[in-house]
Amino acid sequence: MLNKKIADLLNSQINKEFYSSYLYLDMSNYYYDINLNGFGNWFAIQAQEEYAHAMLFQKYMLNNSEKVVLNTIAAPGQKFTEFKQPLEATLAHEMIITASINDIYAEAYALKDFKTMQFLDWFVKEQGEEEKNSEDLIKRYDLFGTDARGLYLLDVELAARVYNAPSLVI
């Protein structure tokens, strides 16, 4: 069994990960609606990754005999008017998720919950990659996306992204 505060934080993180999936699915739909299908694909894959993250947290909770509590997932509700806006919103969102995971890690550290810390190590690394990918996509959009041909080539490149399930063993 886990410390109650850790269990509560992990439950909250599950819901944050599901919201992330929902948010990226919404962004994917935005890009599909404007016929930037490569960007749509990139965000659809991102939505799958976030769903998988939620499921990893859920499995960790269940493996530790903890009750998983699912809350209502709010609608993203963002309206985009420029191609770059979802990219910037993604980076901002990933920074919030990173802070949340760091808060759980800090609490686990304070409680000497080494098992949870070890579990979270993968997510700490993953969040570094998520932020870097978001930053890189913004930079690439800034370099190429304002030109129609550049935007087309970037869209084609993003269409090639495929889903790879996380390799974390719980």
Backbone as CSV, one residue per row, in Angstrom:
resi,resn,N_x,N_y,N_z,CA_x,CA_y,CA_z,C_x,C_y,C_z
1,MET,0.836,-1.185,0.000,0.000,0.000,0.000,0.878,1.244,0.000
2,LEU,0.319,2.256,-0.567,1.034,3.523,-0.664,0.560,4.491,0.414
3,ASN,1.395,5.444,0.728,0.992,6.544,1.588,-0.222,7.234,0.957
4,LYS,-1.169,7.663,1.768,-2.404,8.259,1.241,-2.128,9.478,0.375
5,LYS,-1.204,10.328,0.782,-0.918,11.530,-0.013,-0.347,11.141,-1.378
6,ILE,0.533,10.159,-1.413,1.092,9.682,-2.682,-0.020,9.090,-3.548
7,ALA,-0.882,8.285,-2.953,-1.991,7.690,-3.707,-2.896,8.773,-4.279
8,ASP,-3.175,9.793,-3.494,-4.015,10.900,-3.981,-3.345,11.640,-5.140
9,LEU,-2.053,11.882,-5.002,-1.323,12.573,-6.075,-1.278,11.731,-7.347
10,LEU,-1.074,10.434,-7.194,-1.040,9.546,-8.358,-2.414,9.473,-9.025
11,ASN,-3.469,9.421,-8.228,-4.822,9.436,-8.794,-5.057,10.720,-9.580
12,SER,-4.627,11.815,-9.022,-4.763,13.096,-9.714,-3.983,13.082,-11.026
13,GLN,-2.803,12.472,-11.006,-1.981,12.409,-12.215,-2.639,11.567,-13.293
14,ILE,-3.314,10.508,-12.899,-4.037,9.691,-13.880,-5.019,10.574,-14.641
15,ASN,-5.763,11.358,-13.905,-6.753,12.230,-14.542,-6.087,13.304,-15.401
16,LYS,-4.937,13.799,-14.981,-4.201,14.781,-15.788,-3.722,14.166,-17.096
17,GLU,-3.294,12.920,-17.029,-2.834,12.239,-18.244,-3.994,11.990,-19.202
18,PHE,-5.157,11.605,-18.663,-6.328,11.439,-19.523,-6.738,12.782,-20.142
19,TYR,-6.659,13.859,-19.348,-6.958,15.182,-19.901,-5.966,15.521,-21.015
20,SER,-4.700,15.201,-20.815,-3.682,15.458,-21.841,-4.051,14.742,-23.129
21,SER,-4.484,13.506,-23.014,-4.892,12.749,-24.193,-6.057,13.436,-24.898
22,TYR,-7.019,13.868,-24.119,-8.196,14.561,-24.641,-7.796,15.878,-25.320
23,LEU,-6.888,16.605,-24.684,-6.403,17.878,-25.222,-5.723,17.665,-26.574
24,TYR,-4.855,16.667,-26.671,-4.132,16.431,-27.909,-5.040,15.867,-28.996
25,LEU,-6.047,15.136,-28.598,-7.027,14.680,-29.576,-7.775,15.884,-30.158
26,ASP,-8.093,16.846,-29.318,-8.745,18.071,-29.773,-7.835,18.844,-30.735
27,MET,-6.558,18.928,-30.409,-5.604,19.603,-31.288,-5.469,18.856,-32.609
28,SER,-5.464,17.534,-32.526,-5.414,16.718,-33.728,-6.602,17.043,-34.634
29,ASN,-7.768,17.121,-34.053,-8.973,17.444,-34.822,-8.877,18.828,-35.462
30,TYR,-8.291,19.782,-34.736,-8.103,21.122,-35.298,-7.287,21.036,-36.594
31,TYR,-6.178,20.322,-36.537,-5.319,20.222,-37.717,-5.975,19.408,-38.839
32,TYR,-6.656,18.330,-38.489,-7.362,17.579,-39.532,-8.422,18.448,-40.210
33,ASP,-9.107,19.272,-39.420,-10.159,20.143,-39.969,-9.618,21.155,-40.974
34,ILE,-8.365,21.557,-40.797,-7.791,22.537,-41.729,-6.876,21.874,-42.755
35,ASN,-6.963,20.546,-42.828,-6.250,19.749,-43.828,-4.730,19.751,-43.659
36,LEU,-4.272,19.933,-42.440,-2.864,19.697,-42.125,-2.804,18.325,-41.452
37,ASN,-2.942,17.297,-42.276,-3.102,15.939,-41.780,-1.859,15.387,-41.096
38,GLY,-0.687,15.849,-41.478,0.527,15.416,-40.796,0.558,15.932,-39.365
39,PHE,0.200,17.202,-39.192,0.100,17.756,-37.840,-0.993,17.009,-37.070
40,GLY,-2.111,16.733,-37.744,-3.184,15.967,-37.116,-2.697,14.615,-36.646
41,ASN,-1.901,13.946,-37.474,-1.335,12.658,-37.104,-0.409,12.788,-35.907
42,TRP,0.447,13.803,-35.916,1.397,13.994,-34.818,0.652,14.113,-33.495
43,PHE,-0.423,14.892,-33.495,-1.185,15.074,-32.261,-2.033,13.851,-31.917
44,ALA,-2.489,13.108,-32.911,-3.220,11.866,-32.639,-2.297,10.862,-31.947
45,ILE,-1.065,10.787,-32.406,-0.075,9.913,-31.765,0.197,10.402,-30.346
46,GLN,0.299,11.714,-30.182,0.530,12.299,-28.861,-0.618,11.923,-27.914
47,ALA,-1.842,11.951,-28.424,-3.001,11.570,-27.613,-2.888,10.113,-27.162
48,GLN,-2.447,9.233,-28.056,-2.261,7.820,-27.701,-1.204,7.665,-26.606
49,GLU,-0.119,8.417,-26.729,0.946,8.335,-25.722,0.438,8.749,-24.343
50,GLU,-0.331,9.825,-24.300,-0.827,10.308,-23.009,-1.815,9.322,-22.393
51,TYR,-2.646,8.707,-23.228,-3.557,7.672,-22.750,-2.744,6.521,-22.138
52,ALA,-1.690,6.123,-22.827,-0.833,5.042,-22.319,-0.197,5.426,-20.987
53,HIS,0.189,6.694,-20.842,0.769,7.153,-19.577,-0.252,7.016,-18.446
54,ALA,-1.492,7.403,-18.715,-2.546,7.271,-17.702,-2.698,5.805,-17.294
55,MET,-2.643,4.927,-18.269,-2.805,3.506,-17.983,-1.631,2.954,-17.175
56,LEU,-0.435,3.481,-17.395,0.721,3.063,-16.595,0.554,3.492,-15.137
57,PHE,0.088,4.723,-14.926,-0.172,5.174,-13.553,-1.266,4.310,-12.916
58,GLN,-2.302,4.000,-13.676,-3.385,3.171,-13.157,-2.850,1.800,-12.742
59,LYS,-2.050,1.201,-13.596,-1.504,-0.131,-13.288,-0.628,-0.079,-12.032
60,TYR,0.159,0.975,-11.892,0.993,1.112,-10.692,0.115,1.175,-9.444
61,MET,-0.951,1.946,-9.525,-1.863,2.047,-8.381,-2.458,0.672,-8.054
62,LEU,-2.960,-0.004,-9.070,-3.581,-1.311,-8.847,-2.569,-2.335,-8.328
63,ASN,-1.344,-2.280,-8.840,-0.291,-3.194,-8.366,0.082,-2.937,-6.914
64,ASN,-0.291,-1.764,-6.416,-0.012,-1.412,-5.025,-1.290,-1.417,-4.177
65,SER,-2.299,-2.141,-4.656,-3.560,-2.328,-3.932,-4.262,-1.010,-3.591
66,GLU,-4.144,-0.062,-4.500,-4.790,1.241,-4.302,-5.986,1.379,-5.216
67,LYS,-6.991,2.068,-4.726,-8.196,2.324,-5.501,-7.924,3.461,-6.486
68,VAL,-8.300,3.240,-7.729,-8.178,4.270,-8.760,-9.490,5.043,-8.809
69,VAL,-9.371,6.355,-8.725,-10.543,7.223,-8.756,-10.468,8.070,-10.014
70,LEU,-11.448,7.876,-10.899,-11.487,8.649,-12.140,-12.465,9.807,-11.978
71,ASN,-12.002,10.987,-12.297,-12.834,12.183,-12.212,-13.289,12.597,-13.598
72,THR,-14.163,13.561,-13.642,-14.638,14.103,-14.903,-13.475,14.751,-15.644
73,ILE,-13.420,14.509,-16.939,-12.395,15.132,-17.759,-13.025,16.341,-18.445
74,ALA,-12.475,17.497,-18.185,-13.003,18.733,-18.758,-12.732,18.790,-20.265
75,ALA,-13.632,19.419,-20.977,-13.411,19.661,-22.407,-12.274,20.665,-22.552
76,PRO,-11.381,20.456,-23.527,-10.259,21.385,-23.695,-10.709,22.832,-23.927
77,GLY,-11.696,23.015,-24.774,-12.285,24.334,-24.945,-11.422,25.405,-25.575
78,GLN,-10.274,25.048,-26.113,-9.427,26.058,-26.739,-9.838,26.239,-28.186
79,LYS,-9.844,27.467,-28.625,-10.141,27.782,-30.021,-8.871,28.360,-30.643
80,PHE,-8.438,27.746,-31.715,-7.205,28.164,-32.366,-7.529,28.900,-33.660
81,THR,-6.778,29.962,-33.906,-6.970,30.749,-35.127,-5.700,30.799,-35.967
82,GLU,-4.597,30.308,-35.408,-3.318,30.273,-36.124,-2.680,28.911,-35.938
83,PHE,-1.986,28.442,-36.965,-1.377,27.112,-36.956,-0.441,26.886,-35.775
84,LYS,0.245,27.924,-35.341,1.267,27.783,-34.302,0.672,27.680,-32.889
85,GLN,-0.528,28.144,-32.697,-1.104,28.197,-31.352,-1.147,26.847,-30.639
86,PRO,-1.565,25.762,-31.297,-1.549,24.470,-30.591,-0.132,24.035,-30.201
87,LEU,0.845,24.398,-31.006,2.225,24.026,-30.694,2.676,24.711,-29.408
88,GLU,2.367,25.987,-29.286,2.727,26.734,-28.080,1.934,26.239,-26.869
89,ALA,0.659,25.928,-27.080,-0.174,25.413,-25.995,0.343,24.052,-25.518
90,THR,0.878,23.269,-26.437,1.434,21.967,-26.079,2.627,22.123,-25.139
91,LEU,3.535,23.020,-25.480,4.705,23.229,-24.617,4.268,23.699,-23.237
92,ALA,3.357,24.651,-23.186,2.872,25.145,-21.891,2.231,24.021,-21.082
93,HIS,1.463,23.189,-21.740,0.803,22.083,-21.050,1.824,21.067,-20.545
94,GLU,2.803,20.737,-21.362,3.818,19.765,-20.939,4.608,20.272,-19.740
95,MET,4.821,21.561,-19.675,5.521,22.127,-18.519,4.682,21.963,-17.244
96,ILE,3.370,22.080,-17.362,2.481,21.857,-16.221,2.540,20.396,-15.783
97,ILE,2.529,19.485,-16.743,2.593,18.055,-16.424,3.940,17.717,-15.783
98,THR,5.009,18.299,-16.289,6.331,18.084,-15.690,6.333,18.527,-14.235
99,ALA,5.784,19.695,-13.972,5.735,20.211,-12.593,4.929,19.281,-11.697
100,SER,3.838,18.741,-12.214,3.004,17.829,-11.441,3.768,16.550,-11.086
101,ILE,4.453,15.988,-12.057,5.236,14.772,-11.800,6.374,15.075,-10.830
102,ASN,6.997,16.219,-10.980,8.059,16.609,-10.039,7.516,16.755,-8.621
103,ASP,6.297,17.262,-8.485,5.689,17.393,-7.156,5.452,16.024,-6.526
104,ILE,4.999,15.069,-7.324,4.791,13.711,-6.799,6.138,13.117,-6.376
105,TYR,7.137,13.330,-7.222,8.477,12.804,-6.935,9.017,13.407,-5.636
106,ALA,8.841,14.706,-5.462,9.329,15.375,-4.257,8.637,14.822,-3.009
107,GLU,7.344,14.578,-3.117,6.617,14.012,-1.978,7.087,12.588,-1.702
108,ALA,7.298,11.802,-2.740,7.802,10.432,-2.568,9.190,10.461,-1.911
109,TYR,10.006,11.400,-2.326,11.346,11.548,-1.748,11.247,11.897,-0.253
110,ALA,10.369,12.841,0.060,10.205,13.256,1.459,9.736,12.094,2.332
111,LEU,8.942,11.204,1.758,8.416,10.055,2.501,9.305,8.819,2.392
112,LYS,10.417,8.958,1.678,11.326,7.838,1.433,10.599,6.667,0.763
113,ASP,9.720,7.014,-0.168,8.979,6.022,-0.943,9.794,5.731,-2.204
114,PHE,10.805,4.901,-2.041,11.756,4.640,-3.120,11.115,3.896,-4.291
115,LYS,10.143,3.069,-4.000,9.453,2.334,-5.062,8.730,3.308,-6.001
116,THR,8.033,4.281,-5.441,7.336,5.268,-6.275,8.341,6.154,-6.997
117,MET,9.427,6.490,-6.328,10.459,7.286,-6.990,11.007,6.543,-8.202
118,GLN,11.276,5.257,-8.037,11.793,4.468,-9.153,10.774,4.422,-10.290
119,PHE,9.508,4.238,-9.966,8.452,4.250,-10.977,8.428,5.589,-11.712
120,LEU,8.559,6.673,-10.970,8.478,8.013,-11.565,9.710,8.387,-12.379
121,ASP,10.826,7.708,-12.153,12.052,8.019,-12.911,11.795,8.017,-14.414
122,TRP,11.045,7.037,-14.899,10.743,6.948,-16.331,9.967,8.174,-16.788
123,PHE,9.002,8.613,-15.979,8.172,9.758,-16.345,8.965,11.064,-16.321
124,VAL,9.910,11.179,-15.399,10.765,12.370,-15.361,11.542,12.471,-16.672
125,LYS,12.121,11.356,-17.095,12.846,11.321,-18.370,11.907,11.599,-19.533
126,GLU,10.753,10.973,-19.520,9.759,11.151,-20.583,9.328,12.612,-20.707
127,GLN,9.141,13.277,-19.580,8.729,14.685,-19.631,9.826,15.566,-20.220
128,GLY,11.069,15.224,-19.964,12.160,15.952,-20.613,12.063,15.817,-22.128
129,GLU,11.763,14.608,-22.590,11.597,14.372,-24.029,10.372,15.100,-24.572
130,GLU,9.274,15.100,-23.815,8.041,15.761,-24.260,8.279,17.269,-24.444
131,GLU,8.937,17.874,-23.480,9.213,19.310,-23.588,10.158,19.601,-24.752
132,LYS,11.183,18.775,-24.911,12.129,18.973,-26.019,11.428,18.811,-27.359
133,ASN,10.599,17.790,-27.501,9.862,17.590,-28.756,8.963,18.781,-29.067
134,SER,8.313,19.305,-28.045,7.440,20.472,-28.237,8.247,21.695,-28.644
135,GLU,9.349,21.923,-27.967,10.218,23.053,-28.315,10.751,22.915,-29.733
136,ASP,11.187,21.712,-30.089,11.720,21.477,-31.430,10.666,21.710,-32.507
137,LEU,9.437,21.282,-32.240,8.373,21.473,-33.213,8.072,22.962,-33.411
138,ILE,8.094,23.720,-32.342,7.893,25.177,-32.450,9.026,25.795,-33.271
139,LYS,10.253,25.408,-32.978,11.401,25.944,-33.715,11.329,25.589,-35.195
140,ARG,10.941,24.367,-35.490,10.841,23.938,-36.889,9.713,24.675,-37.601
141,TYR,8.614,24.898,-36.890,7.527,25.670,-37.474,8.007,27.092,-37.763
142,ASP,8.737,27.681,-36.810,9.251,29.039,-37.018,10.187,29.108,-38.216
143,LEU,10.978,28.058,-38.414,11.914,28.036,-39.540,11.219,27.792,-40.882
144,PHE,10.280,26.863,-40.898,9.733,26.403,-42.174,8.242,26.657,-42.362
145,GLY,7.499,26.773,-41.270,6.050,26.758,-41.338,5.384,28.003,-41.881
146,THR,6.109,29.105,-41.925,5.487,30.338,-42.416,5.527,30.426,-43.941
147,ASP,6.256,29.529,-44.576,6.318,29.423,-46.029,5.433,28.245,-46.439
148,ALA,4.590,28.413,-47.459,3.637,27.359,-47.854,4.345,26.049,-48.179
149,ARG,5.442,26.111,-48.918,6.163,24.876,-49.261,6.804,24.252,-48.027
150,GLY,7.358,25.097,-47.183,7.953,24.601,-45.947,6.920,23.964,-45.036
151,LEU,5.751,24.593,-44.944,4.667,24.048,-44.134,4.223,22.692,-44.692
152,TYR,4.131,22.598,-46.007,3.740,21.338,-46.657,4.760,20.239,-46.322
153,LEU,6.047,20.535,-46.435,7.075,19.523,-46.167,7.099,19.117,-44.695
154,LEU,6.893,20.080,-43.808,6.830,19.765,-42.386,5.609,18.883,-42.104
155,ASP,4.494,19.198,-42.746,3.279,18.405,-42.587,3.506,16.968,-43.076
156,VAL,4.174,16.814,-44.208,4.476,15.484,-44.743,5.370,14.718,-43.762
157,GLU,6.352,15.393,-43.207,7.245,14.742,-42.253,6.478,14.277,-41.014
158,LEU,5.592,15.114,-40.498,4.844,14.760,-39.289,3.856,13.622,-39.545
159,ALA,3.449,13.475,-40.792,2.542,12.377,-41.157,3.215,11.018,-40.997
160,ALA,4.535,10.979,-40.991,5.269,9.710,-40.903,5.414,9.206,-39.466
161,ARG,5.037,10.015,-38.491,5.175,9.591,-37.095,4.257,8.404,-36.827
162,VAL,4.787,7.413,-36.111,4.009,6.242,-35.738,4.020,6.093,-34.214
163,TYR,3.015,5.437,-33.716,2.896,5.227,-32.280,3.817,4.102,-31.836
164,ASN,4.554,4.360,-30.772,5.371,3.338,-30.126,4.936,3.266,-28.674
165,ALA,4.461,2.117,-28.266,4.004,1.958,-26.885,5.160,2.160,-25.913
166,PRO,4.889,2.736,-24.750,5.956,2.946,-23.769,6.560,1.622,-23.315
167,SER,7.828,1.653,-22.988,8.539,0.422,-22.634,8.744,0.268,-21.136
168,LEU,8.019,1.010,-20.349,8.137,0.922,-18.903,7.511,-0.375,-18.405
169,VAL,8.272,-1.106,-17.622,7.763,-2.348,-17.028,7.416,-2.041,-15.577
170,ILE,6.181,-2.371,-15.230,5.723,-2.074,-13.863,5.669,-3.366,-13.065
